[in-house]
Amino acid sequence: MESNAIIYIKNMVCRRCIIIVTQIFQKHGTEPLDVQLGKVTLSKPISKKELEPIQQELENCGFEVIDDKRTRIIEQIRTAVIQYVHYNDAPEKKNLSDYISSQCKREYSLLSKLFAETNGITIEKYYIAQKIERVKELLIYGELSISEIADKLHYSSSAHLSTQFRSVTGLSPTQFKQLKNPQLKPLDEV
């Protein structure tokens, strides 16, 4: 582990993940200072021996401790996109590239190149895929109209949302809502 007592964890995609990871560390006698999507900050470094049972339990729950620097950066990008799409309900959103740069503390051009090389898709395509999953989720809930979903997710119009949705899923939002058993992908599989 790094000397600054930060442990990076893959596949943390929601608030429940934060709770589970926090509980795992606490169960093993390590109280985190802060737990965010993809990152646990400890007051002091822990030894490999202390980390092993924590790491095993994390893996049993579908998480993975990340040691490789490139993999850490990719996970930070993924986490930033997920936060931006799924957990940022601010009325005015920051530009995606600025948001990712600020979250990862690196130039966007470097992040974009690394992400595309590693994943075979651009950050923008990953962002669109996450955004479409969020649209699906909101359609399944049935609490918002397509126009309200477009506003909530900062689409320029409901027509733009519908066009993008159809190009990714092959269905219009209305057709998706009419499916008998619409399926969502887990966020870490998008």
C-alpha positions in Angstrom: 0.0 0.0 0.0 1.1 3.6 -0.6 2.6 5.7 2.3 -0.3 8.2 2.1 -2.7 5.4 3.4 -5.0 5.4 0.3 -6.3 2.0 -1.0 -7.9 2.0 -4.4 -10.8 -0.4 -4.9 -12.3 -1.6 -8.2 -16.1 -2.1 -8.8 -17.4 0.4 -6.2 -20.3 1.9 -8.1 -22.9 3.0 -5.6 -23.6 4.2 -2.1 -24.2 0.7 -0.8 -20.7 -0.2 -2.0 -19.4 2.5 0.2 -21.3 1.1 3.2 -20.1 -2.5 2.5 -16.5 -1.5 2.1 -16.6 0.6 5.3 -18.1 -2.3 7.2 -15.4 -4.7 5.9 -12.6 -2.4 7.1 -14.2 -1.8 10.4 -14.8 -5.6 10.9 -11.1 -6.1 10.6 -10.2 -3.4 13.1 -9.3 -0.6 10.6 -11.4 2.5 10.8 -11.3 4.4 7.5 -11.0 8.2 7.6 -13.0 8.5 4.4 -14.6 6.0 1.9 -15.6 7.2 -1.5 -16.4 5.4 -4.7 -13.1 3.6 -5.7 -11.0 4.9 -2.8 -10.5 4.3 1.0 -8.4 6.7 3.0 -6.9 5.4 6.2 -5.3 7.4 9.0 -2.1 5.4 8.7 -0.8 2.7 6.4 -1.6 -0.9 7.2 0.7 -3.9 6.6 0.3 -6.4 3.8 -0.6 -9.0 6.5 -3.4 -6.7 7.9 -4.6 -6.0 4.3 -4.8 -9.7 3.3 -8.1 -10.6 5.2 -9.7 -7.3 4.2 -8.7 -7.9 0.6 -10.1 -11.5 0.6 -13.4 -10.3 2.0 -13.6 -7.4 -0.5 -13.0 -10.0 -3.3 -15.8 -12.2 -1.9 -18.1 -9.2 -2.3 -17.0 -8.5 -5.9 -14.5 -5.7 -5.2 -10.8 -5.8 -6.0 -7.8 -3.9 -4.5 -5.9 -2.1 -7.2 -2.1 -2.1 -7.1 -1.2 -1.1 -10.7 -1.0 2.7 -11.3 -2.6 2.6 -14.8 -5.5 0.4 -13.5 -6.0 2.9 -10.7 -6.3 5.8 -13.1 -8.7 3.9 -15.3 -10.8 3.0 -12.2 -10.8 6.7 -11.1 -12.1 7.7 -14.6 -14.8 5.0 -14.5 -15.8 6.1 -11.0 -15.8 9.8 -12.0 -18.1 9.1 -14.9 -20.5 7.0 -12.7 -20.6 9.8 -10.1 -21.2 12.4 -12.8 -24.1 10.5 -14.4 -25.7 8.7 -11.5 -25.1 10.7 -8.4 -24.8 14.4 -9.5 -28.2 16.0 -9.3 -26.9 19.6 -9.5 -29.1 21.8 -11.7 -26.1 22.8 -13.8 -23.5 20.2 -14.5 -19.8 20.9 -14.9 -18.3 20.0 -18.3 -17.5 16.2 -18.3 -13.9 16.6 -19.2 -13.4 19.3 -16.5 -15.1 17.1 -14.0 -13.0 14.0 -14.8 -9.8 16.1 -14.8 -10.6 17.5 -11.4 -11.5 14.1 -9.9 -8.4 12.4 -11.3 -6.1 15.4 -10.9 -4.7 14.9 -14.4 -5.0 16.5 -17.8 -8.1 15.2 -19.7 -6.1 14.5 -22.9 -3.8 12.1 -21.0 -6.8 10.5 -19.3 -8.7 10.2 -22.5 -5.8 8.6 -24.4 -5.1 6.1 -21.5 -8.8 5.1 -21.2 -9.2 4.5 -25.0 -6.0 2.5 -25.2 -7.0 0.4 -22.2 -10.7 -0.1 -22.8 -11.0 0.1 -26.6 -13.7 2.8 -26.3 -13.5 6.6 -25.6 -14.5 8.2 -22.3 -17.4 9.8 -24.2 -18.8 6.5 -25.4 -18.5 5.1 -21.9 -20.2 8.2 -20.6 -23.1 7.7 -23.1 -23.4 4.1 -22.1 -23.7 5.1 -18.4 -26.1 7.8 -19.3 -28.4 5.4 -21.2 -28.3 3.0 -18.3 -29.5 5.9 -16.1 -32.3 6.7 -18.6 -33.3 3.0 -18.5 -33.4 3.1 -14.7 -35.5 6.2 -14.6 -37.9 4.8 -17.3 -38.3 1.6 -15.2 -39.2 3.7 -12.1 -41.9 5.4 -14.2 -41.9 8.5 -12.0 -40.6 10.9 -14.6 -41.7 11.7 -18.2 -39.2 11.4 -21.0 -39.0 15.2 -21.1 -38.3 15.3 -17.3 -35.6 12.7 -17.7 -34.0 14.7 -20.5 -34.0 17.7 -18.3 -32.6 15.8 -15.3 -29.8 14.3 -17.4 -29.0 17.6 -19.2 -30.0 16.5 -22.7 -30.6 19.4 -25.0 -34.1 18.0 -25.7 -36.2 14.9 -25.3 -35.7 14.3 -29.1 -31.9 14.2 -28.5 -32.4 11.7 -25.6 -34.7 9.5 -27.8 -32.2 9.6 -30.7 -29.3 8.6 -28.5 -31.3 6.0 -26.6 -32.4 4.4 -29.9 -28.9 4.4 -31.3 -27.5 2.6 -28.3 -30.4 0.2 -27.5 -32.2 -0.2 -30.8 -35.5 0.8 -29.1 -37.2 4.1 -28.4 -37.7 5.1 -24.7 -41.4 4.3 -25.1 -40.7 0.9 -26.6 -38.3 0.2 -23.7 -40.9 1.2 -21.1 -43.4 -1.2 -22.8 -41.1 -4.3 -22.4 -42.5 -6.9 -20.0 -39.2 -7.4 -18.2 -36.8 -4.6 -19.0 -33.2 -5.4 -17.8 -30.6 -3.0 -16.3 -26.9 -3.8 -16.3 -24.9 -3.5 -13.1 -23.0 -0.2 -13.4 -19.6 -2.0 -13.2 -20.6 -4.0 -16.3 -21.6 -1.1 -18.5 
